């Protein structure tokens, strides 16, 4: 049984970077359609001062609106880590044509796949 669990956890570690790369590439290119593929069925979304729990479709539309007025110009991973429960989080610095932002997202295991459960965009005054 321990062997099966070890194999399962190892497979998660191997697939997580690919998922993170896909998510990061979607953010860089403001491709909300691809980004939404990684959303949980409901997602805790905060974009500047607008915060709530939304469906996948609602969250995609809110992010689409954000990226319409904030075209990415630079992208840098600021910090990433893993929690004891297996969740993965990333903090990204995103430069846009309309200011600098800090993006935080949290991936959790849901039905054998890592999905975004929380996605947050805040103004980044450090830049």
N, C-alpha and C positions, 0 to 999 in steps of 0.2 A: 504494500500500500504506500509506504514511504517513497518507493521508487516511482510510482505513478505520479504522486504529488510533486516530486522533484522534477520529473520530465515536464509536467504541466507548467510549473513555475519557470523553468528554463525556457519553455516555448514562449511564455509571456514576455520574458526579458528580451528574447530575440525579435519578437514582433513589435514591441513597443517603439523602438527607434524608427521603424518604417512608418508606423502610425504617426509618430511625432513629426517626422519629416514631411509626410503628406499634409498634416495640419499646418505646419509652419509654411510650407509652400503655398497653401491655400490663402493664408494670411498675407504673405508677401505679394501675391498676385490679386488680392481682394476677391478671390473666387469663393463666394459664399455658398454656392451650390455644392462644391466639393467639401467645404468646411462643415456644412449641415449634415453630410453623410456620417460624420463622427459625433453628432449630438445624440445624447440620450433622448428618449421620447419626450421628456420635459427637462428643461435646462434652467438653472439659476443664472440669469443674464443681467449684467449691469453694464450699460453704455453711458458713460459720463454720469448724468443725474437720473437716468431712467433705469430702474431696477425692479425686477419681478421674476417670477417663475413663468416660463413661456413654453409653448409647444415648439417642436422642431421648426415648423413652418413660420411661426411668429418670430422666433429668434433669427431665422435666416433673413427675413424681411427687415428686421431692425438693423442687423449687421450690414445688409445690402445698402440701406439708407446711410449708415455711417460711412461706408467705403465710397459712396457716391460723392461725398463732399470731402473725404480724407483719403486721397490716393497715396498708397505707400511709396516712399522713396528710399527708405533704409529699414533694415531689420537686424536686430542683434539679440541673441539669447543672453539674458542677464543672469538667470539662475534657474536651475532645475533640480528636482529631487524626488525622492520616493518616501512615502509614509509607511509605517509598520503594517497598515492594512493592504498594502500593495498598490495604493493609488499613486499617481505620478502627477507632479505639478510643474509648470514652467512659467517663468516671468520673462516677458519679451519687451524690448524697447523698440517701438515702431515710430520711425520718422515718416511724416506725410507732408503733402503740399500745404497742409493747413494746421501744422503744429506737431508736437511730439507727444506720444502716448505710451503708457505702460499697459501691457496686456498680461493678464494672469489667466491660465486655464488649468482645470483639474480633470484628469482622466481617472475613471474608476472602472473596475471590472463589473460588467453587467451581462449576464447570460453568455459567458465565455468570450466576451470581447471587451476591449477597452473603449469606453465612450466618454465624451466630454459631458460632465455634469455641472460644471461651473465655468463661466467665461466672463471676464471682467475687463473693461477698457476704462482707464483713468487718464487724465491729463498728466503728463510727465514734465514737471518743472525742473528736473535735474539737468536737462539738456541745455 
